[in-house]
Amino acid sequence: MEKEEILKNLAKSVVDGDEEGAKKWAEEAIKNNIDAYEAIMNGLAEGMRVVSELYEKGEYYVPEVLLSASAMNAAVEILKPHIKVEKTEKPITIVLGVVEGDIHDIGKNLVKTMLESAGFNVIDLGKDVP
């Protein structure tokens, strides 16, 4: 199966809020030796970019965004163990959190995955942090 087709289907699964589809295409990416980081960035994150555009246009609402985020997170959990982490001699530690009053951690979780895959130590304070 072609890499572009798999990445496109990962993105589509996220846009559709299809958790099972996202997991299936994440497994397909691994099976076809697609770099896990690339699958996240060029598949899942691309899907969330489209979701963000649809939300801004008023075509998607919070429930659709949450379904899409759930699909993305399910696929990330499958891909995460396959990310090639770059080790550094003295890793930098980054603290992440979502401010008090904001209960949505979609973006934070994506940033956390990208930072961890780049070799950073990440301390996640969660959401609604005072």
Contacts in CASP RR format, 6 or more apart in sequence:
PFRMAT RR
TARGET T0000
AUTHOR 0000-0000-0000
METHOD contacts of the structure
MODEL  1
MEKEEILKNLAKSVVDGDEEGAKKWAEEAIKNNIDAYEAIMNGLAEGMRV
VSELYEKGEYYVPEVLLSASAMNAAVEILKPHIKVEKTEKPITIVLGVVE
GDIHDIGKNLVKTMLESAGFNVIDLGKDVP
1 28 0 8 1.000
1 32 0 8 1.000
3 32 0 8 1.000
3 34 0 8 1.000
6 25 0 8 1.000
6 28 0 8 1.000
6 29 0 8 1.000
6 32 0 8 1.000
6 34 0 8 1.000
6 39 0 8 1.000
7 29 0 8 1.000
7 34 0 8 1.000
7 38 0 8 1.000
7 39 0 8 1.000
7 42 0 8 1.000
7 43 0 8 1.000
7 46 0 8 1.000
8 43 0 8 1.000
9 21 0 8 1.000
9 25 0 8 1.000
9 28 0 8 1.000
10 22 0 8 1.000
10 25 0 8 1.000
10 26 0 8 1.000
10 29 0 8 1.000
10 39 0 8 1.000
10 43 0 8 1.000
10 44 0 8 1.000
10 46 0 8 1.000
10 47 0 8 1.000
10 75 0 8 1.000
11 43 0 8 1.000
11 44 0 8 1.000
11 46 0 8 1.000
11 47 0 8 1.000
11 50 0 8 1.000
12 18 0 8 1.000
12 47 0 8 1.000
13 19 0 8 1.000
13 21 0 8 1.000
13 22 0 8 1.000
13 24 0 8 1.000
13 25 0 8 1.000
13 71 0 8 1.000
13 75 0 8 1.000
14 22 0 8 1.000
14 43 0 8 1.000
14 44 0 8 1.000
14 47 0 8 1.000
14 48 0 8 1.000
14 50 0 8 1.000
14 51 0 8 1.000
14 68 0 8 1.000
14 71 0 8 1.000
14 72 0 8 1.000
14 75 0 8 1.000
15 47 0 8 1.000
15 50 0 8 1.000
15 51 0 8 1.000
15 54 0 8 1.000
15 68 0 8 1.000
16 68 0 8 1.000
16 71 0 8 1.000
17 64 0 8 1.000
17 67 0 8 1.000
17 68 0 8 1.000
17 70 0 8 1.000
17 71 0 8 1.000
18 71 0 8 1.000
19 67 0 8 1.000
19 70 0 8 1.000
19 71 0 8 1.000
19 74 0 8 1.000
21 71 0 8 1.000
22 44 0 8 1.000
22 71 0 8 1.000
22 72 0 8 1.000
22 74 0 8 1.000
22 75 0 8 1.000
23 74 0 8 1.000
23 75 0 8 1.000
23 78 0 8 1.000
25 75 0 8 1.000
26 39 0 8 1.000
26 74 0 8 1.000
26 75 0 8 1.000
26 76 0 8 1.000
26 78 0 8 1.000
26 79 0 8 1.000
27 78 0 8 1.000
29 36 0 8 1.000
29 39 0 8 1.000
29 79 0 8 1.000
30 36 0 8 1.000
30 78 0 8 1.000
30 79 0 8 1.000
30 82 0 8 1.000
35 84 0 8 1.000
36 79 0 8 1.000
36 80 0 8 1.000
36 82 0 8 1.000
36 83 0 8 1.000
36 84 0 8 1.000
36 117 0 8 1.000
37 83 0 8 1.000
37 84 0 8 1.000
37 114 0 8 1.000
37 117 0 8 1.000
39 75 0 8 1.000
39 79 0 8 1.000
40 75 0 8 1.000
40 76 0 8 1.000
40 79 0 8 1.000
40 83 0 8 1.000
40 110 0 8 1.000
40 113 0 8 1.000
40 114 0 8 1.000
40 117 0 8 1.000
41 114 0 8 1.000
44 72 0 8 1.000
44 75 0 8 1.000
44 76 0 8 1.000
44 79 0 8 1.000
45 72 0 8 1.000
45 110 0 8 1.000
47 68 0 8 1.000
47 72 0 8 1.000
48 68 0 8 1.000
48 69 0 8 1.000
48 72 0 8 1.000
48 106 0 8 1.000
48 110 0 8 1.000
51 60 0 8 1.000
51 64 0 8 1.000
51 65 0 8 1.000
51 68 0 8 1.000
54 60 0 8 1.000
54 64 0 8 1.000
55 61 0 8 1.000
55 64 0 8 1.000
55 65 0 8 1.000
60 68 0 8 1.000
65 106 0 8 1.000
69 106 0 8 1.000
72 106 0 8 1.000
72 110 0 8 1.000
73 109 0 8 1.000
76 109 0 8 1.000
76 110 0 8 1.000
76 113 0 8 1.000
80 113 0 8 1.000
83 113 0 8 1.000
83 116 0 8 1.000
83 117 0 8 1.000
84 117 0 8 1.000
85 116 0 8 1.000
85 117 0 8 1.000
85 118 0 8 1.000
85 119 0 8 1.000
86 117 0 8 1.000
86 118 0 8 1.000
86 119 0 8 1.000
87 119 0 8 1.000
88 119 0 8 1.000
91 119 0 8 1.000
91 120 0 8 1.000
91 121 0 8 1.000
92 120 0 8 1.000
92 121 0 8 1.000
93 120 0 8 1.000
93 121 0 8 1.000
93 122 0 8 1.000
93 123 0 8 1.000
94 115 0 8 1.000
94 120 0 8 1.000
94 121 0 8 1.000
94 122 0 8 1.000
94 123 0 8 1.000
95 122 0 8 1.000
95 123 0 8 1.000
95 125 0 8 1.000
96 108 0 8 1.000
96 111 0 8 1.000
96 112 0 8 1.000
96 115 0 8 1.000
96 122 0 8 1.000
96 123 0 8 1.000
96 124 0 8 1.000
96 125 0 8 1.000
96 126 0 8 1.000
97 105 0 8 1.000
97 108 0 8 1.000
97 124 0 8 1.000
97 125 0 8 1.000
97 126 0 8 1.000
97 127 0 8 1.000
97 129 0 8 1.000
98 104 0 8 1.000
98 105 0 8 1.000
98 108 0 8 1.000
98 126 0 8 1.000
98 127 0 8 1.000
98 128 0 8 1.000
98 129 0 8 1.000
99 128 0 8 1.000
99 129 0 8 1.000
100 128 0 8 1.000
100 129 0 8 1.000
100 130 0 8 1.000
101 128 0 8 1.000
102 127 0 8 1.000
102 128 0 8 1.000
103 127 0 8 1.000
103 128 0 8 1.000
104 127 0 8 1.000
105 126 0 8 1.000
105 127 0 8 1.000
108 124 0 8 1.000
108 126 0 8 1.000
108 127 0 8 1.000
112 122 0 8 1.000
112 124 0 8 1.000
115 122 0 8 1.000
116 122 0 8 1.000
END
